[in-house]
């Protein structure tokens, strides 16, 4: 299948490579020409701007937007809406707010352009292990993209699926990330308690290794935590500074609107917000976030607020 990919960051580049390895034809564009050159070296067709990208795609076109949520995504989709034709498809695979996706679906429909929102999980490991994808939009349009999702997934029939109309994919991914917050917080707190019990001199790397097999809490997140602790158990060079992408906040706001109690997710969000104070628990959260998503880990020299 042919696909246009806009955005070749740490996710978009690997997703492009996975599709190329799966036999798909990729036309790619990024503001960084070096990223385009790297994709071209892997077999993609490069484009210098959106107009160029569109000109190199066969109709009906499918364009995957993989740029940061917010203004970058909004601007990209607005530009695409001006140059795409009826029957073309815009796919937003980033961490957009689901209400923005609902609106974009309606706006693009007025031009007879299809919109699909895809909550994408897998982080920097997706190239090797595959991605989990929660998909919203028109069922028939989603079905037409099946070859892409089957290639992205860990195996063709698992790890992806249609969850509802416009916005549903990003809503499910939002809740997914809220759950992720709570799981990370529980691991970080439990390991911090073990570390504080100095009389035993616990080896946290060894304990997480034991938990990896047979334990009720065995998981990919535990595997990544074990990898991190094997490399550096003291985390002395890691700042206890844990950013949040926004999806945890949206999850909490939605829980309040729906009158659903979500104390674990809410507390884990609050912990991230107050992580500007030093603490081993927050260092563990920062390391886990880096391990699964490649997110920046700050050193003891902390960034200015807002960075």
GIFEN-V615125 format. One record per residue. RES is the residue in three letters. SS is DSSP state (h for helix, s for strand, l for the rest). NEAR is the number of other ideal C-beta (glycine too) atoms within 8 Angstrom. Layout:
res = <RES	RES>
ss = <SS	SS>
near = <NEAR	NEAR>
This chain:
res = <UNK	UNK	UNK	UNK	UNK	UNK	UNK	UNK	UNK	UNK	UNK	UNK	UNK	UNK	UNK	UNK	UNK	UNK	UNK	UNK	UNK	UNK	UNK	UNK	UNK	UNK	UNK	UNK	UNK	UNK	UNK	UNK	UNK	UNK	UNK	UNK	UNK	UNK	UNK	UNK	UNK	UNK	UNK	UNK	UNK	UNK	UNK	UNK	UNK	UNK	UNK	UNK	UNK	UNK	UNK	UNK	UNK	UNK	UNK	UNK	UNK	UNK	UNK	UNK	UNK	UNK	UNK	UNK	UNK	UNK	UNK	UNK	UNK	UNK	UNK	UNK	UNK	UNK	UNK	UNK	UNK	UNK	UNK	UNK	UNK	UNK	UNK	UNK	UNK	UNK	UNK	UNK	UNK	UNK	UNK	UNK	UNK	UNK	UNK	UNK	UNK	UNK	UNK	UNK	UNK	UNK	UNK	UNK	UNK	UNK	UNK	UNK	UNK	UNK	UNK	UNK	UNK	UNK	UNK	UNK	UNK	UNK	UNK	UNK	UNK	UNK	UNK	UNK	UNK	UNK	UNK	UNK	UNK	UNK	UNK	UNK	UNK	UNK	UNK	UNK	UNK	UNK	UNK	UNK	UNK	UNK	UNK	UNK	UNK	UNK	UNK	UNK	UNK	UNK	UNK	UNK	UNK	UNK	UNK	UNK	UNK	UNK	UNK	UNK	UNK	UNK	UNK	UNK	UNK	UNK	UNK	UNK	UNK	UNK	UNK	UNK	UNK	UNK	UNK	UNK	UNK	UNK	UNK	UNK	UNK	UNK	UNK	UNK	UNK	UNK	UNK	UNK	UNK	UNK	UNK	UNK	UNK	UNK	UNK	UNK	UNK	UNK	UNK	UNK	UNK	UNK	UNK	UNK	UNK	UNK	UNK	UNK	UNK	UNK	UNK	UNK	UNK	UNK	UNK	UNK	UNK	UNK	UNK	UNK	UNK	UNK	UNK	UNK	UNK	UNK	UNK	UNK	UNK	UNK	UNK	UNK	UNK	UNK	UNK	UNK	UNK	UNK	UNK	UNK	UNK	UNK	UNK	UNK	UNK	UNK	UNK	UNK	UNK	UNK	UNK	UNK	UNK	UNK	UNK	UNK	UNK	UNK	UNK	UNK	UNK	UNK	UNK	UNK	UNK	UNK	UNK	UNK	UNK	UNK	UNK	UNK	UNK	UNK	UNK	UNK	UNK	UNK	UNK	UNK	UNK	UNK	UNK	UNK	UNK	UNK	UNK	UNK	UNK	UNK	UNK	UNK	UNK	UNK	UNK	UNK	UNK	UNK	UNK	UNK	UNK	UNK	UNK>
ss = <l	s	s	s	s	s	l	l	l	l	l	h	h	h	h	h	h	h	h	h	h	l	l	l	s	s	s	s	s	l	l	l	h	h	h	h	h	h	h	h	h	l	l	l	s	s	l	l	l	h	h	h	h	h	h	l	l	l	l	l	l	s	s	s	s	l	l	l	l	l	h	h	h	h	h	h	h	h	h	h	h	h	h	l	l	l	l	l	s	s	s	s	l	l	l	l	l	h	h	h	h	h	h	h	h	h	h	h	h	l	l	l	l	s	s	s	s	s	s	s	s	l	h	h	h	h	h	h	h	l	l	s	s	s	s	s	l	l	h	h	h	h	h	h	l	h	h	h	h	h	h	h	l	l	s	l	l	s	l	s	s	s	s	s	l	l	l	h	h	h	h	h	h	h	h	h	h	h	h	h	h	h	h	h	h	h	h	h	h	h	h	h	h	h	h	h	l	h	h	h	l	l	l	h	h	h	h	h	h	h	h	l	l	l	l	l	l	l	l	h	h	h	h	h	h	h	h	h	h	h	h	l	l	l	l	l	l	l	l	l	l	l	l	l	l	l	h	h	h	h	h	h	h	h	h	h	h	l	l	l	l	l	h	h	h	h	h	h	h	h	h	h	h	l	l	l	l	l	l	h	h	h	h	h	h	h	h	h	h	h	h	h	h	l	l	l	l	l	l	l	l	l	l	l	l	l	l>
near = <8	10	13	17	18	16	12	14	11	7	13	14	12	11	17	15	11	14	14	12	6	7	5	12	7	15	15	17	14	13	2	7	7	6	11	15	9	10	17	11	6	9	6	12	9	11	13	7	7	12	7	10	15	13	6	9	12	4	7	7	12	14	17	11	15	13	11	7	10	6	5	9	15	9	8	13	13	8	9	14	12	6	8	12	8	6	8	13	14	16	13	15	11	12	10	11	10	13	7	11	17	10	8	14	14	9	9	13	10	6	9	6	14	12	15	16	19	12	16	13	10	9	9	10	8	15	9	5	7	12	14	11	16	16	15	19	14	8	7	6	11	12	7	7	13	8	8	12	11	10	12	13	15	8	7	6	5	7	9	12	6	7	9	9	8	12	14	13	18	18	13	13	14	15	10	11	13	14	9	9	15	11	10	13	14	9	14	13	9	8	14	12	8	10	9	6	8	5	4	5	5	9	7	11	10	8	11	13	8	8	10	10	6	3	9	3	7	9	7	6	12	14	9	11	15	12	9	13	12	7	5	9	8	4	10	5	6	13	12	14	11	11	8	11	8	9	12	15	9	11	16	13	8	11	12	7	6	6	4	5	4	10	6	9	15	10	9	13	14	8	13	14	7	7	13	6	7	5	9	9	12	16	12	15	15	16	13	15	13	12	10	11	8	6	7	5	10	10	7	6	5	7	6	4	4	3	4>
